[in-house]
Amino acid sequence: MSGNKLAGGVAHKLPTDLKNALVSDSRALAAWDDITPLARNEWICWTITVKQQKTRDEHVKRVVSELKDGKRRPCCWIGCIHRADKPLSQSVRWALEKTK
């Protein structure tokens, strides 16, 4: 899968900045190819839902670093709230309520 077309997630397409970071590091790219579409979706969502560009840049770097460290999903991430293919879980609803 690591040719010209890199897989995204189930609700999100792979953004260019994250794609460029992944293709520039063969270990991170191999790890990306090895995780599930749901896990890829969570990494993408975790990266794109921040408000500031500086934070986004840091998240892109962390995706590469953490994939190389063997992590398969973002730590402490409640999961993508943008998925339309399933209802929000009770724990995600609770976490979202706490952030209000």
Disulfide bonds with the S-S distance in Angstrom:
none
